[in-house]
Amino acid sequence: MSHNERCKDCKIRFREMLEVIFGPVQTNYRVYLKTLPENYQGKSCHKPLSDIYLALQNHRGFNKFVMASYVDLDYFVPSLNCAIEFDESQHFTNAREISLTHYPQSIPLAFSKDDWIKRCKEIHARDNDPPYRDEQRAWCDTLRDFLPVIKGFNPTFRLYSRELKLCSLNPEKVEDVEKFKDILEGEKLIMDSKNEPAALCDAIAQQPIINMMIRFEYLTNKLKLQYLLDCTTGQFDHDSRYFQKIKENPKILNTGGRAYKAYFNFRFQFIGYLGPLFKGLDPGQSDIVKELNRVNENLKQSIYCSDDWFRLFCEYTLIKISVHELISDIHDPENLSKYGYPDLMKIREIERNKIICGSILRDFVVHCLNIGINPSEQHEGIEHHVDHLANCKYAEFQAQRNEWLQFAWYYINRIKSKMTTQNLKNVMQWNTYSPCAYETGPVFIRKQKKLLLSSLIPSFETHQGWNQGTIRDNLHEIVEKDVYLLIDSYWDYFKGEQTVGFFEANSVLATKIKQIEQQLDDYYREFDFKPESVEDKGPSPILFGQSMKMPKTISYVKPELKKIKTNLTKQAPALQNEVTKPGFIEIPKNKFSPGFYDVIQYYCHLIPDDFHIIYTSSKTNCIIRSNIMPKGIQYEFDDWNDKGKPEFSVEICFRQETFKSIGELIQTHKSEIANRMPCSSKANWDTTSTKDWNRLKFIFVDSTDPALIAKSMSILIEETKEIVNSWLLSKNMEHYLLL
C-alpha cells in the first residue's frame, strides 16, 4: 500500500522532530494581519502584492476570494521566528504558479521558487469547492511567504509532503534525528534570491535591532492592555491574600506595582505570594508573555554583545521606564520633590562609585532621561555651583537648563569612564523594576521606525514655555511629537477611578479597551520591517543574534564520556546505573507535571557536555551532575507543588558531613548568583528540610517561563563551578574539569 501524503502521523512526527532540534513548536498557529493589497499602501510590499492579487483576479474572473483577516501556519518555530509549511498536492495549482511568478527577487524565501513553479506545472491540481478555492489558497500562501516583510518573521520554509515519509522516524533515536536533519539540509532548502543550497538556519535573515526594540515596545504595551481587559472582564479572586489584606474596595491601578505583581502571582519579599488576582487566569502562560520573554532575551543578548551597547541600553530603558515616568509620574503633585534637581544630585552621587554597572548603571540612565539628557551622547562638562537651583520645581528647573547642563555633563562623563557591562543582563528584565508602569500607564507606540532616544530626548533642549502649572501639557507636547499616546496615565484616563468596585461596575470598558488594542495593532503593522529599509542616523543598523548553523549534533545528543583518571572508581558503577546513558536524553513520559517537564525539556538544550540528568524515583525531583563529581555535591531541579507550594527551584546541594564548609562558602554568594539569573527568584539557604544535606535554593513561581528557569540552572553551574573546583582541589579531591 502506497504512503498517503496526508498521513497524520507524518505531521505529528515532523513536529516532534522539529522540537528535538529547535525546542517548542506551535501547530496551526494563527497570525492576524491585513489581507488585502490596499491595506499596505505606502509599504514596500504594496506593489508586488497588488500585482499578484490582480493576476489572480484575472486568472478565472473571481474578484473576491479573501474572507479572513488572518492566515494559519502549519508550524511556527518561536526559536527561529519562522513559519514552516507542509505543502500537499492541492497547493500546486495554476493559481499558485501565477502568484509565484510575480514574486519580486527581494522577497526572502527558504524554499526554491523554481521547484515550486515546476511542481505546479506538473501536478496541475484543482479544487473548485468553493469555485474560487484555488485563488484563495494561492493568495493565503502568498501572504505566508510575505510574512518577513509584513510581520518581521524570518523566511517561510516549505516542504513538499509527497516526497517525505516521516511517520517511521523515531524522535528518540539519534540516527532518525540525523536523517531528519539531512532532510532539512537537503537540496530542497534553497535561498531563492541566490539559488544556493542552505540549511534552514542559514536561510534566516538577521534583523536590525530596531525591529526588536519596536517589538518589545509593542508587546509591553499589549500586556498593559491585557491587564486592563482582564480588570474589566475577569473574575476577581476576593479570597486571595491581596484582597484579604485590603478589606475595603482595594485599588488595582496606581498601587506602586503591587496589584500587577499579584496579577502574575510574583513573590513579595518578606510577605510571600498575594495572588492570584483573578480566578482561572494565569497571565504568565499567555502567548504575549511567552513571546515577550523570548524577545527580551534576544534583545538582552544583542545589546550586551554590541559595541554600541550603552546607546541601546538607554533606548531599552526609555521604552521600559522613562516614557512612563515622563507621562505618569513627574507631573503628579505627590512627586513635586522627586524629579528635576533631585535627579541631578543623584547623578552626582552615583559618580562616587568606583564601578558603574548593573542597577547603578540603570539608575544613572533613568535619572538622565528624567531630566531630558541622552547620556549616550558626548558633550563637554564643567563642575560649578548649582545650589541656587535646589528649591526649583521641575518646570522651573527645566527653564534654567543652561545653568546646570554643563554641571550634569561633567559628572556624566566621569560616570561613563567607569561603566562596564557587568550585570547588564540582570537589569534588563521586562517584569522587574518599575512594574508600576503596567498598572499606571501610559499605553503608547512610537510614530517612526527610528530610535526614540535620538528624537524624543532632544525635544527637551528646544522646548519653550516651561510652566509648573502646565507641566503635564509641557511633557505631553514633548513626548507626543514622537509617540502615539493611546491611553494617557491611567489616573487621568479613568478620572481617578482605580478600584475593583469601579471595574466590576464598568465591564462596558472592555469594548473601548479592545478598540485601543486594535489601534495599537494597526500602528504596529504600519512599520515596514524589511531590513534594508531601516533608517537611523548614527551607526549602521545593529543585527541581533548570530547566524545559526544547523547543529552537527543536536542538543539532546550527548557525546561519549571523557576517560579521565579518577579517585572515585568505586562509585562509578552505581552512578552509571543512575544517569542517562550517552546518547539521547530521554525524559520519562508522564513522570513529571507538565510545567516541570517543560523546565527539564528546555534544560536538555543547555546541559554541559560532561553533565547528565539523573531521574530518581521521585516525580518532583531530578539531579544534574557530572559523572566524576563527588556524590556529595549535586545540582537539582525540584517541583514543590506536591507540598502545596506553586514553586519550582534550582538548587546546589551539599552532603553535610564532608561538604558542609564549601556549601557555607557558596551560600554567601547567593545574592550575586540570583542577580545574574534571567528572572526573579528567592534565594534560600536550607539546612533543615533534607536529612544530611544542605541546599542553596533559588525558588521561582511555577508560572515563570520554563526556559528562564532552565537558563537559571546553567547560570548556577557557571557561577559556582570555579568555587567548587578550587575547594575540591584544595582538599585533594577529584574536581570536575570544566574550567
C-alpha positions in Angstrom: 0.0 0.0 0.0 1.5 3.4 -1.0 2.1 6.0 1.5 -0.6 8.8 1.8 0.8 12.3 1.6 -1.9 13.4 4.1 -0.6 10.9 6.7 -1.4 12.4 10.1 1.4 10.5 11.8 3.9 12.2 9.4 2.7 15.6 10.5 2.9 14.7 14.2 6.4 13.2 13.7 7.5 16.3 11.8 6.6 18.5 14.8 8.3 16.1 17.2 11.5 16.1 15.2 11.5 19.9 14.9 11.1 20.1 18.7 14.1 17.9 19.3 16.3 20.3 17.3 14.7 23.7 17.8 12.6 23.5 21.0 8.9 24.0 21.3 6.8 24.2 18.1 3.3 25.6 17.7 0.9 24.0 15.2 -1.9 25.7 13.4 -0.5 29.0 14.6 -2.8 31.9 13.7 -1.3 35.2 12.5 -3.7 38.1 12.3 -2.8 40.6 9.5 -4.4 42.7 6.9 -5.2 40.5 3.9 -5.9 42.9 1.0 -3.2 44.7 -1.0 -4.7 48.2 -0.5 -4.0 47.8 3.3 -0.3 48.1 2.5 -0.3 51.4 0.6 3.0 53.2 1.2 4.8 50.0 2.1 7.4 48.2 0.0 5.2 45.1 -0.3 2.2 47.1 -1.7 3.1 46.8 -5.4 4.1 43.1 -5.6 1.0 42.1 -3.5 -1.2 44.3 -5.7 0.3 42.7 -8.9 -0.2 39.2 -7.5 -3.8 39.9 -6.4 -4.7 41.4 -9.8 -3.2 38.4 -11.6 -5.2 36.0 -9.5 -8.4 38.0 -10.2 -7.7 37.9 -13.9 -7.0 34.2 -13.9 -10.6 33.0 -13.9 -12.5 36.2 -13.2 -13.1 35.8 -9.5 -12.7 39.2 -7.9 -13.5 38.3 -4.3 -11.8 35.4 -2.7 -10.4 36.9 0.6 -12.7 36.1 3.5 -10.5 36.1 6.6 -8.3 38.6 8.5 -5.6 36.0 9.4 -3.6 33.1 8.0 -2.9 29.9 9.8 0.6 28.4 9.8 1.2 24.6 9.7 4.0 25.1 12.2 5.6 28.1 13.9 9.0 27.8 15.5 9.4 30.5 18.1 13.2 30.0 18.5 13.6 30.7 14.8 10.7 33.1 14.4 9.7 31.5 11.2 6.7 29.6 9.6 7.2 26.1 8.2 4.6 24.9 5.7 3.9 21.2 4.9 2.5 21.6 1.3 0.3 18.8 0.0 -0.5 18.4 -3.7 -3.6 20.6 -3.7 -1.3 23.6 -3.2 0.3 23.2 -6.6 -2.2 24.8 -8.9 -2.2 27.2 -11.9 -3.2 30.0 -9.5 -0.2 29.2 -7.3 2.1 29.2 -10.3 0.8 32.6 -11.3 1.4 34.1 -7.8 4.9 32.7 -7.6 5.9 34.1 -11.0 5.0 37.6 -9.7 7.3 37.4 -6.6 10.0 40.1 -6.6 13.6 39.0 -6.3 13.9 40.9 -3.0 11.4 38.6 -1.1 13.4 36.3 1.2 12.4 32.7 0.8 13.6 29.5 2.4 12.5 27.2 -0.4 13.1 27.0 -4.1 10.6 29.1 -6.0 11.6 27.4 -9.3 10.9 24.0 -7.8 7.5 25.1 -6.6 6.6 26.5 -10.0 7.8 23.3 -11.7 5.5 21.2 -9.4 2.6 23.5 -10.2 3.1 22.8 -13.9 3.4 19.0 -13.3 0.7 18.4 -10.7 -1.9 21.0 -12.1 -4.2 20.5 -9.0 -7.7 21.8 -9.0 -10.2 22.4 -6.1 -13.5 24.1 -7.1 -15.2 23.9 -3.7 -15.9 26.8 -3.4 -15.3 27.8 -7.1 -12.5 30.3 -6.1 -10.7 27.9 -3.8 -7.5 27.8 -5.9 -7.2 31.6 -5.9 -7.9 31.8 -2.2 -5.3 29.1 -1.3 -2.7 30.7 -3.6 -3.3 34.1 -2.0 -3.0 32.8 1.5 0.2 31.0 0.6 1.4 34.3 -0.8 0.7 36.1 2.5 2.6 33.4 4.4 5.6 33.9 2.1 5.4 37.6 2.6 5.4 37.4 6.4 9.1 38.5 6.6 8.1 41.9 5.1 4.7 42.2 6.7 5.3 40.9 10.2 9.1 40.8 10.6 9.2 37.0 10.5 12.2 35.1 9.2 11.8 33.5 5.7 9.0 30.9 5.4 10.3 27.4 4.9 8.3 24.9 2.7 8.4 21.1 2.3 6.5 19.0 -0.3 4.7 16.4 1.7 4.5 13.7 -1.0 8.3 13.5 -1.1 8.5 12.8 2.6 7.8 9.7 4.7 8.4 10.7 8.3 5.9 8.5 10.2 8.6 5.8 10.6 11.1 8.1 12.3 11.5 8.0 16.0 12.5 11.3 17.7 14.1 9.3 20.5 16.6 7.6 18.1 19.7 9.6 17.3 20.1 8.0 13.8 16.5 9.0 12.9 17.0 12.6 14.1 20.2 12.7 12.0 18.1 11.5 9.0 15.6 14.3 9.6 18.4 16.9 9.8 19.6 15.6 6.4 16.1 16.3 5.0 16.3 19.9 6.3 19.8 20.3 4.9 18.9 18.8 1.5 18.8 20.4 -1.8 15.1 21.2 -1.4 16.0 24.0 1.0 17.4 26.9 -1.1 17.7 30.6 -0.6 15.8 31.6 -3.7 17.4 35.1 -4.0 20.9 33.4 -4.5 19.8 30.0 -5.7 22.4 28.4 -3.4 21.9 25.4 -1.1 21.5 26.4 2.5 20.4 24.9 5.8 17.2 26.2 7.5 19.1 28.5 9.9 21.2 29.9 7.1 18.0 31.0 5.4 17.0 33.1 8.3 17.8 36.8 7.7 19.2 38.7 10.5 17.1 41.7 11.5 18.1 45.1 12.7 17.9 45.6 16.4 15.4 48.4 15.8 12.9 45.8 14.8 13.3 44.0 18.1 13.1 47.3 20.1 9.8 48.1 18.5 8.5 44.5 19.0 9.5 44.8 22.7 7.7 48.2 22.9 4.6 46.7 21.2 4.4 43.6 23.4 4.9 45.5 26.7 2.1 47.9 25.8 0.0 45.0 24.6 0.4 43.5 28.0 -0.7 46.7 29.7 -3.9 46.4 27.7 -4.4 42.8 28.6 -4.2 43.7 32.2 -6.9 46.4 31.8 -9.0 44.0 29.8 -8.8 41.3 32.5 -9.7 44.0 35.1 -12.9 44.7 33.1 -13.9 41.1 32.1 -12.1 38.8 34.6 -13.5 37.5 37.9 -11.5 38.9 40.8 -10.4 36.3 43.3 -11.6 38.0 46.5 -10.2 35.1 48.6 -6.6 35.9 47.5 -4.3 37.3 50.1 -4.0 40.5 48.1 -7.7 41.3 48.6 -7.8 39.9 52.1 -5.1 42.4 53.2 -7.1 45.3 51.8 -10.7 44.9 53.1 -12.4 47.9 51.6 -12.6 48.4 47.8 -8.9 47.7 47.1 -7.0 49.5 44.3 -5.9 47.6 41.2 -4.4 50.7 39.5 -1.7 53.0 40.8 -0.6 50.7 43.6 3.1 51.1 43.0 3.2 47.8 41.1 1.7 45.7 43.9 -1.5 44.8 42.1 0.4 43.9 39.0 2.8 41.6 40.9 -0.3 39.9 42.4 -1.7 39.6 38.9 1.3 37.4 38.0 1.4 36.0 41.5 5.0 37.1 41.8 6.5 36.7 45.3 6.6 39.7 47.6 9.8 40.0 49.7 9.2 39.1 53.3 5.5 38.5 52.6 5.2 35.7 50.1 2.6 35.3 47.4 -0.5 37.5 47.5 -2.1 36.4 44.2 -3.7 35.3 42.0 -5.7 38.5 41.3 -8.3 36.7 39.1 -9.9 33.3 39.2 -8.9 30.9 36.4 -6.4 33.3 34.8 -2.7 32.6 34.5 -1.2 35.5 32.6 2.2 34.1 32.7 1.1 31.4 30.3 -0.3 33.8 27.7 1.2 34.0 24.2 2.0 37.6 24.8 4.1 36.9 27.9 5.8 33.9 26.2 6.9 35.9 23.2 7.9 38.9 25.4 10.2 36.6 27.3 11.8 35.5 24.1 12.0 39.0 22.6 13.5 40.3 25.8 16.1 37.5 25.8 17.1 38.3 22.2 17.3 42.0 22.9 19.3 41.5 26.0 21.9 39.3 24.2 22.0 41.7 21.3 22.6 44.8 23.4 25.2 43.0 25.6 27.2 41.9 22.6 27.0 45.2 20.7 29.8 47.8 20.5 27.0 50.4 20.8 25.6 48.7 23.9 25.2 51.8 26.0 23.1 53.7 23.5 20.9 50.7 23.0 20.6 50.2 26.8 19.4 53.8 27.1 16.8 53.1 24.4 15.6 50.0 26.2 15.3 52.0 29.5 13.4 54.8 27.7 10.8 52.3 26.5 10.5 50.3 29.7 10.7 53.0 32.3 11.2 56.6 31.2 8.2 57.2 29.0 6.1 56.0 31.9 7.8 58.5 34.3 7.5 61.4 31.9 3.8 60.9 31.3 2.5 59.4 34.5 4.8 60.4 37.4 6.6 63.7 37.0 3.5 65.9 36.9 1.9 64.1 39.8 1.5 66.6 42.7 2.8 63.9 45.1 6.1 63.8 43.2 7.0 67.6 43.2 10.1 67.0 45.2 11.3 63.8 43.4 12.3 65.0 39.9 14.5 67.6 38.3 17.1 68.9 40.7 17.0 65.7 42.8 17.8 63.7 39.6 20.8 65.9 39.1 22.0 65.3 42.6 21.5 61.6 42.2 23.8 61.7 39.1 26.5 63.4 41.2 26.0 60.8 43.9 26.3 57.9 41.5 29.7 59.2 40.3 31.2 58.4 43.7 31.0 54.6 42.9 34.3 53.0 41.7 32.5 50.9 39.1 29.2 51.8 37.4 27.3 48.6 36.4 24.0 46.7 36.9 21.3 48.5 38.9 23.6 51.5 39.5 24.0 51.9 35.7 20.3 51.6 35.2 19.5 54.3 37.8 22.1 56.6 36.2 20.3 56.3 32.9 16.9 56.8 34.4 18.0 60.0 36.2 19.5 61.3 33.0 16.4 60.6 30.9 14.1 62.1 33.6 15.7 65.5 33.0 15.9 65.2 29.2 19.5 64.1 28.8 20.7 61.4 26.5 23.8 60.1 28.3 25.0 58.1 25.3 25.8 61.4 23.6 29.1 63.3 24.0 29.3 66.8 25.4 31.8 68.8 27.4 31.1 69.5 31.1 32.3 71.8 33.8 31.9 71.5 37.5 30.4 74.6 39.1 27.9 75.5 41.8 24.2 74.7 41.2 23.0 75.1 44.8 20.8 78.0 43.9 18.5 75.6 42.0 17.8 73.4 45.0 14.3 74.7 45.6 13.2 74.7 42.0 10.3 72.6 41.0 10.6 70.5 37.8 9.4 73.1 35.3 11.5 75.9 36.8 14.5 73.6 36.8 14.0 72.8 33.1 13.5 76.5 32.2 17.1 77.1 33.6 18.8 74.2 31.7 21.7 76.5 30.6 22.6 76.9 34.3 23.0 73.2 35.1 23.6 71.4 31.8 27.4 71.6 31.8 27.4 70.5 35.5 25.4 67.4 34.6 27.8 66.5 31.7 30.8 66.9 33.9 29.5 64.1 36.1 28.0 62.1 33.3 31.4 62.0 31.5 33.1 60.8 34.7 30.5 58.1 35.2 30.8 56.9 31.6 34.6 56.4 32.1 33.7 53.9 34.9 30.9 52.0 33.1 31.0 48.2 32.5 28.6 45.7 31.1 28.9 43.6 34.3 25.4 42.5 35.4 23.9 44.4 32.5 21.6 41.5 31.6 20.4 41.2 35.1 18.7 44.6 34.9 17.2 44.0 31.5 14.1 42.2 32.6 10.6 43.3 31.5 8.9 42.1 34.7 11.2 43.6 37.3 11.9 47.2 38.4 9.1 49.7 37.6 6.3 47.2 37.4 4.0 50.1 38.2 4.3 51.1 34.5 2.0 48.2 33.7 -0.8 49.5 36.1 -0.2 53.2 35.8 0.3 53.8 32.1 0.7 55.1 29.5 -0.1 52.8 26.6 2.0 54.0 23.7 3.9 53.2 20.5 6.4 55.2 18.5 5.4 57.0 15.3 8.5 56.3 13.3 10.9 53.4 12.8 13.9 55.0 14.5 15.4 55.2 18.0 13.2 57.3 20.3 16.4 58.3 22.1 17.6 60.3 19.1 14.4 62.3 18.6 12.3 62.5 21.9 15.1 63.5 24.2 16.4 66.4 22.1 13.0 67.9 22.3 13.7 68.9 25.9 16.5 71.2 24.5 14.2 73.1 22.2 11.0 73.2 24.3 9.7 76.6 25.2 7.2 77.7 27.8 8.1 75.6 30.8 5.5 76.3 33.5 4.8 74.3 36.6 1.1 75.0 36.3 1.1 73.3 32.9 3.8 70.8 33.4 1.6 67.9 32.3 1.0 69.7 29.0 4.7 70.5 28.6 5.7 66.9 28.9 2.9 65.6 26.7 3.9 68.1 24.0 7.5 66.7 24.1 6.6 63.0 24.1 3.7 63.2 21.6 6.0 64.6 18.9 7.3 61.1 18.6 4.8 58.8 20.3 1.2 57.9 19.9 -0.4 58.0 23.4 -3.3 55.6 23.1 -4.0 55.8 26.8 -2.7 58.6 28.9 -1.7 58.0 32.5 -4.4 55.7 34.0 -5.2 58.3 36.7 -6.1 60.9 34.0 -7.7 58.4 31.6 -10.0 56.8 34.2 -10.5 60.2 36.0 -9.1 59.0 39.3 -11.0 55.7 39.4 -8.7 52.8 40.2 -10.6 50.4 42.4 -12.0 46.9 42.0 -15.5 48.2 42.5 -15.2 50.7 39.6 -14.1 48.0 37.2 -16.6 45.5 38.3 -19.3 48.0 37.7 -18.0 49.1 34.3 -17.4 46.0 32.3 -18.5 48.1 29.2 -15.0 49.5 29.3 -13.9 46.2 27.6 -15.2 47.4 24.3 -13.1 50.6 24.4 -10.0 48.7 25.5 -10.4 46.3 22.6 -10.7 49.2 20.2 -7.5 50.7 21.6 -5.8 47.3 21.3 -6.8 47.3 17.6 -5.3 50.8 17.2 -2.0 49.5 18.7 -2.0 46.6 16.3 -2.7 48.8 13.4 0.1 51.2 14.3 2.5 48.3 14.7 1.5 46.8 11.3 2.4 50.1 9.7 6.1 49.6 10.3 8.0 48.3 7.4 10.2 45.6 8.9 12.1 45.0 5.7 15.7 45.1 7.0 17.1 47.3 4.2 14.5 50.0 4.8 15.8 50.9 8.2 16.9 54.5 8.5 18.6 55.7 11.6 21.2 58.4 12.0 24.4 57.3 13.6 25.8 53.8 13.5 24.6 51.3 10.9 21.6 49.1 12.0 22.8 46.6 14.5 22.0 43.0 13.8 20.8 40.7 16.7 21.9 37.2 17.2 24.4 35.3 15.2 24.0 33.3 12.0 22.9 29.9 13.3 24.2 26.8 11.6 22.3 23.6 11.7 23.9 21.8 14.6 26.1 18.9 13.7 24.9 17.1 16.7 21.5 18.0 18.2 21.3 19.4 21.7 19.7 16.3 23.0 22.6 14.1 22.0 25.4 13.7 24.5 29.0 12.9 23.5 30.8 9.9 24.9 32.1 10.4 28.4 35.7 11.5 28.6 38.0 9.0 30.0 39.6 10.8 33.0 41.6 9.4 35.8 39.5 9.5 38.9 39.8 8.6 42.5 36.1 7.7 42.6 36.3 4.4 40.6 34.4 2.6 43.3 31.5 4.9 42.9 31.3 4.8 39.2 29.2 1.6 38.7 26.4 2.8 40.9 26.5 6.2 39.3 26.3 4.7 35.8 23.1 3.0 36.8 21.5 6.3 37.7 22.4 8.6 34.9 21.0 8.5 31.4 23.3 6.7 29.0 25.3 8.7 26.5 23.1 9.5 23.6 19.5 10.8 23.6 18.4 12.4 26.9 15.1 10.7 27.4 12.6 12.4 29.6 10.3 9.7 31.2 6.8 10.2 29.8 4.1 11.1 32.3 6.6 11.2 35.1 6.5 15.0 35.8 3.9 17.6 36.0 3.5 19.5 32.6 5.2 22.7 33.8 8.1 20.8 35.5 8.5 18.6 32.4 8.9 21.8 30.3 11.7 23.1 32.5 13.6 19.8 32.1 12.9 19.7 28.4 14.4 23.2 27.9 17.4 22.3 30.1 18.2 19.4 27.7 19.2 22.0 25.2 21.6 23.6 27.7 23.2 20.9 29.7 27.1 20.9 29.6 28.8 18.1 27.8 30.2 16.5 31.0 26.9 16.6 32.8 23.9 14.2 32.9 20.3 14.2 34.1 19.6 11.7 36.8 15.9 10.7 37.2 15.2 9.5 40.7 12.1 7.6 41.9 10.5 11.0 42.8 8.1 12.7 40.5 9.2 16.1 41.8 12.9 16.0 41.5 15.8 15.4 39.1 19.5 15.7 39.6 22.1 17.4 37.4 25.7 16.3 37.8 28.9 15.3 36.2 29.9 11.6 36.4 33.2 12.5 38.0 31.8 14.9 40.6 31.9 13.5 44.2 28.4 12.3 45.1 28.3 14.7 48.0 27.8 17.7 45.6 25.0 17.9 43.1 22.6 20.2 41.3 18.8 19.7 41.3 15.5 20.8 39.8 12.6 20.5 42.3 8.8 20.8 42.0 7.2 21.9 45.2 3.6 21.8 44.1 3.0 18.4 45.9 4.0 20.3 49.1 1.3 22.9 48.4 3.7 25.5 47.1 3.3 26.6 43.5 7.0 26.8 43.0 9.9 25.2 41.2 13.5 25.5 42.5 17.0 25.3 41.0 19.5 24.1 43.7 23.0 23.2 44.5 23.2 20.6 47.3 26.0 19.5 49.7 26.2 16.5 51.9 26.7 17.9 55.4 29.5 15.7 56.8 32.1 16.2 54.1 31.0 19.2 52.1 29.4 21.5 54.7 32.1 24.2 54.5 32.0 24.5 50.7 28.2 24.9 50.9 28.5 27.6 53.5 31.1 29.4 51.3 28.9 29.3 48.2 25.8 30.4 50.0 27.5 33.7 50.9 27.3 34.5 47.1 23.6 33.7 46.8 22.6 37.3 46.1 25.2 37.7 43.4 24.0 34.5 41.7 20.4 35.5 42.0 21.1 38.8 40.3 22.6 37.0 37.3 19.6 34.8 36.7 17.3 35.9 33.9 14.2 36.2 36.1 13.1 36.9 39.6 13.8 34.3 42.2 14.1 33.9 46.0 17.4 32.6 47.3 17.2 30.4 50.4 20.0 28.6 52.3 18.2 25.5 53.6 19.9 23.3 56.3 16.9 21.5 57.7 14.5 20.2 55.1 16.5 17.2 54.0 18.4 14.9 56.4 22.2 15.0 55.9 22.0 17.7 53.1 22.4 21.5 52.9 20.7 23.2 50.0 21.1 26.6 48.3 17.8 27.1 46.6 16.7 29.6 44.0 12.9 29.5 44.1 10.7 30.5 41.2 6.9 30.9 40.8 5.8 27.9 38.8 4.2 30.2 36.2 7.7 31.5 35.3 8.8 30.8 31.7 10.3 27.3 31.9 13.1 28.4 29.5 14.2 31.0 32.0 14.2 28.5 34.9 16.3 26.2 32.7 18.7 29.0 31.9 19.0 29.8 35.6 20.4 26.3 36.2 23.1 27.0 33.6 23.9 30.2 35.4 24.0 28.4 38.8 26.5 25.9 37.5 28.5 28.6 35.7 28.7 30.8 38.8 29.7 28.0 41.2 31.9 25.7 39.3 35.2 27.6 39.9 34.5 27.9 43.6 33.6 24.1 43.8 36.7 23.2 41.7 39.1 25.2 43.7 37.7 23.8 47.0 37.9 20.2 45.8 41.5 20.8 44.6 42.5 22.3 47.9 41.2 19.1 49.6 43.0 16.9 47.1 39.6 15.6 45.9 38.6 14.9 42.3 37.2 18.0 40.6 35.0 18.1 37.5 37.3 19.8 35.0 35.0 22.3 33.5 37.3 25.3 33.7 
